Amino acid sequence: MVSNITLDGDLVVMADHGWGLTLNGAISGAGGLTATGNGLGGILVLGGVNTYTGPTVVSSDILELAAAGQISADSAITNNATFQINGGVHALGAIGGTGAMNVLSAADVAAQSVVQGTLTIEPGAKLALAAVSGGGAAPVPEPAGGWLLLAGLVGWAGWRRARAARRGDRIK
């Protein structure tokens, strides 16, 4: 779908039963976006430069930010399912929730903060954070060739593992 959308209120988009929906038009306005499904692997792909300022909520299935897609840094992201970033350069706001965040190959992402159940950074991907916190059951995985830049206060709850001792070090 290539049409532009203006949100006066919140928009709920359901991609279920393994189907996908791609929104390549720009989404703007004061409302928010909720991606939901029935837990059977549906995927909503955002491919446009979106400037909406309401919250972004991933309640089930997958929300993917395409290489050309953007979510405004003014939109707080709550991910309780799967949020993945597939290539491109992205500047995001706060990302919270209990879900899985996947920074896929060739993605270059800066976020204000990330609190997720799991975080995967694929080879060739980069994630720069102003703050990071973890409390999920599994530790942040070591990126196999990806980069993780931590700036500011870093707090870990429940588990600790780090091979890079200084800001800007490459995690191996």
C-alpha positions in Angstrom: 0.0 0.0 0.0 1.5 3.3 -1.1 -1.1 5.8 0.1 -0.2 8.3 2.8 -2.1 8.1 6.1 -2.8 10.9 8.6 -3.6 9.7 12.2 -6.0 11.7 14.3 -6.4 8.8 16.6 -4.7 5.4 17.0 -4.5 2.9 14.1 -4.6 -0.8 14.7 -3.3 -2.9 11.9 -3.7 -6.7 11.9 -1.5 -8.9 9.8 -2.3 -12.5 10.7 -2.2 -16.1 9.6 1.3 -15.7 8.2 0.3 -13.0 5.8 2.2 -9.7 5.3 1.2 -6.1 4.8 3.6 -3.4 3.6 2.8 0.2 4.1 5.1 2.3 1.9 3.3 5.6 2.2 4.0 8.1 5.0 2.1 7.9 8.2 1.8 11.3 10.0 -0.3 12.9 12.7 -0.7 12.8 16.5 -2.0 9.3 16.7 -0.2 6.0 17.3 0.2 2.7 15.5 -0.5 -0.8 16.9 0.7 -3.9 15.0 -1.1 -7.0 16.0 -2.1 -10.4 14.7 -3.1 -13.9 15.9 0.4 -15.2 16.7 0.8 -17.1 13.5 3.7 -15.1 12.0 1.9 -12.2 10.3 4.2 -9.3 9.5 3.6 -5.6 9.1 6.3 -3.8 7.2 6.7 0.0 7.4 8.5 1.2 4.3 7.6 5.0 4.4 9.1 7.9 6.2 6.7 8.1 9.1 6.4 11.2 11.3 3.5 10.3 13.5 4.1 11.1 17.2 1.8 8.7 19.1 3.1 5.5 20.5 4.1 2.5 18.3 2.9 -0.8 19.9 3.8 -4.3 18.7 1.4 -6.6 20.6 1.8 -9.8 18.6 3.5 -11.2 15.5 6.1 -9.0 13.7 6.6 -5.3 13.0 9.4 -4.7 10.5 11.0 -1.4 9.7 12.3 -1.6 6.1 15.6 0.0 5.0 13.8 3.1 3.6 11.2 3.1 6.5 11.4 5.4 9.5 9.6 5.8 12.8 9.8 9.2 14.4 12.1 9.4 17.4 9.1 11.1 19.1 7.1 7.8 18.9 7.9 5.6 21.9 8.0 1.9 20.8 6.5 -0.8 23.1 7.4 -4.2 21.7 5.9 -7.3 23.3 6.3 -9.5 20.3 9.0 -9.0 17.5 10.3 -5.7 16.2 12.9 -6.0 13.5 14.9 -3.5 11.5 15.9 -4.6 8.1 18.7 -2.5 6.7 19.0 1.3 6.4 19.9 4.1 8.8 17.4 4.8 11.6 17.2 7.2 14.5 14.6 5.8 17.0 13.2 6.9 20.4 12.8 4.7 23.5 12.2 1.0 22.8 10.6 -0.9 25.7 8.7 -4.1 26.3 9.2 -7.8 26.8 9.6 -8.8 23.1 12.5 -9.6 20.8 14.3 -6.9 18.9 16.3 -8.0 15.8 18.7 -5.6 14.2 19.2 -7.3 10.8 22.2 -7.2 8.6 23.2 -3.8 7.1 20.9 -1.9 9.6 22.5 1.1 11.3 20.3 2.1 14.2 20.6 4.7 16.9 18.0 4.5 19.8 17.5 6.6 22.9 17.1 3.4 25.0 16.3 -0.3 24.6 14.7 -2.5 27.2 13.7 -5.9 25.6 13.4 -9.5 26.5 16.0 -10.4 23.8 18.2 -8.4 21.5 19.9 -9.8 18.4 22.4 -7.8 16.3 23.2 -9.7 13.1 26.6 -9.5 11.4 27.1 -6.2 9.6 24.5 -4.4 11.7 25.1 -1.6 14.2 23.1 -0.4 17.2 24.1 2.8 19.1 22.3 3.4 22.4 22.1 6.3 24.8 21.0 3.9 27.6 20.4 0.2 27.8 18.9 -2.0 30.4 18.1 -5.7 30.5 16.0 -7.9 32.7 14.8 -10.7 30.5 15.6 -14.4 31.0 18.4 -14.4 28.4 21.4 -12.2 28.1 22.0 -9.8 25.3 23.7 -12.1 22.7 27.1 -11.3 21.4 26.8 -10.0 17.9 28.8 -12.1 15.4 30.4 -9.2 13.6 27.8 -6.6 14.5 28.5 -3.5 16.5 26.9 -2.3 19.8 27.8 1.2 21.0 26.8 2.1 24.6 26.8 5.7 25.8 25.7 7.1 29.1 24.6 5.0 32.1 24.4 1.3 31.4 22.4 -0.9 33.9 22.0 -4.7 33.8 19.6 -6.6 36.0 19.7 -10.3 36.6 22.7 -11.2 34.4 26.0 -9.7 33.4 28.4 -10.5 30.6 30.6 -8.1 28.7 33.8 -8.5 26.7 34.1 -4.8 25.8 35.2 -2.7 28.7 35.2 0.8 27.3 32.7 2.8 25.3 33.3 2.5 21.6 34.9 -1.0 21.9 33.8 -3.6 19.4 32.0 -6.5 21.0 33.4 -9.8 19.8 
